[in-house]
């Protein structure tokens, strides 16, 4: 994938996540780690989202670190697709939210999938984003 194409995808993912508004946990599923980093940078620099409102999960995180990071209940979570598909990621909803929105790039388009949550945590089934 060319750098320009990656930038376009990262920009679209960040815009869609911000457009989802305040009332949801936004899980941004990036195609790879490079794009996840680009999305984080765009959220903070272009969209002015405070770094303390974003959880970024990377390949160097252990399962225990992922669990601790997600317990911080930030309204934005940026995660590469292979991590969310293959490792345990239990998402904890921030106070005042009752839904999760999964934002991803698939088949050349950005998809936003709202999911109503009955409790305060949610876990995608393994391979959900494959």
C-alpha positions in Angstrom: 0.0 0.0 0.0 1.4 3.4 -1.0 2.0 6.1 1.6 -0.5 8.4 0.0 -3.2 5.7 0.1 -2.4 4.9 3.7 -2.7 8.6 4.6 -6.1 8.8 2.9 -7.4 5.7 4.7 -6.1 7.0 8.1 -7.7 10.4 7.5 -11.0 8.8 6.7 -10.9 6.5 9.7 -10.1 9.5 12.0 -12.8 11.7 10.5 -15.5 8.9 10.9 -14.5 8.3 14.5 -14.8 12.0 15.4 -18.1 12.2 13.5 -19.6 9.5 15.8 -20.0 12.1 18.6 -19.7 12.0 22.3 -22.1 9.2 23.3 -20.1 6.1 22.3 -16.9 4.3 22.7 -15.2 4.5 19.3 -13.0 1.5 18.4 -11.0 2.3 15.3 -9.7 -0.9 13.7 -6.8 0.0 11.5 -5.6 -2.4 8.8 -2.1 -2.4 10.3 0.1 -0.9 12.9 1.5 1.9 10.7 -2.1 3.1 9.9 -3.0 2.9 13.6 -0.2 5.3 14.4 -1.3 7.6 11.6 -4.8 7.6 12.9 -3.6 8.5 16.4 -1.5 11.3 15.1 -4.5 12.7 13.0 -6.8 12.5 16.0 -4.5 14.5 18.2 -3.1 17.0 15.7 -5.9 17.6 13.2 -9.0 16.8 15.2 -7.7 18.2 18.5 -8.6 15.1 20.5 -6.7 15.1 23.8 -4.2 12.2 24.1 -5.7 11.2 27.4 -9.0 10.4 25.5 -7.3 7.9 23.2 -6.0 4.4 24.0 -3.6 3.1 21.4 -2.8 -0.6 21.4 0.2 -1.8 19.6 2.1 -5.0 18.8 4.5 -4.6 21.7 1.7 -4.7 24.2 1.2 -7.9 26.2 -2.2 -9.3 26.9 -2.0 -7.9 30.4 -1.0 -4.5 29.2 -3.9 -4.5 26.7 -6.3 -5.3 29.5 -4.9 -2.5 31.7 -5.0 0.1 28.8 -8.6 -0.8 28.0 -9.7 -0.4 31.6 -8.8 3.3 31.4 -12.1 3.7 29.5 -11.0 6.3 27.0 -13.7 7.3 24.4 -11.3 6.4 21.5 -9.4 3.2 21.0 -7.0 2.7 18.1 -6.0 -0.9 17.4 -4.5 -2.8 14.5 -6.9 -5.5 13.0 -4.6 -8.4 13.6 -4.5 -7.6 17.4 -8.2 -7.4 17.8 -8.8 -10.5 15.8 -6.2 -12.7 17.6 -5.8 -11.4 21.1 -8.2 -10.9 24.0 -9.5 -7.3 23.9 -12.3 -6.5 26.4 -13.5 -3.0 25.9 -14.9 -1.1 28.9 -17.5 1.6 28.1 -16.8 5.1 29.5 -19.3 6.6 31.9 -22.4 7.8 30.2 -22.1 5.6 27.2 -24.2 2.5 26.3 -22.9 1.7 22.8 -19.7 1.0 21.0 -19.0 2.0 17.4 -16.5 -0.1 15.4 -14.9 2.0 12.6 -12.9 0.1 10.0 -11.7 0.2 6.4 -13.0 -2.7 4.4 -13.1 -3.3 0.6 -12.1 0.2 -0.2 -14.7 1.9 2.1 -15.0 3.1 5.7 -17.6 1.3 7.7 -19.1 2.4 11.0 -20.9 -0.3 12.9 -22.8 0.8 16.0 -23.3 -1.9 18.7 -25.7 -1.5 21.6 -24.1 -2.9 24.8 -26.2 -4.2 27.7 -23.3 -4.1 30.2 -20.2 -2.0 30.8 -17.9 -4.2 28.8 -17.8 -5.8 25.3 -15.6 -8.3 23.5 -15.6 -9.0 19.8 -15.6 -12.7 18.8 -12.2 -13.9 17.5 -11.8 -13.2 13.8 -14.7 -10.7 13.7 -12.8 -8.2 11.6 -11.1 -10.8 9.3 
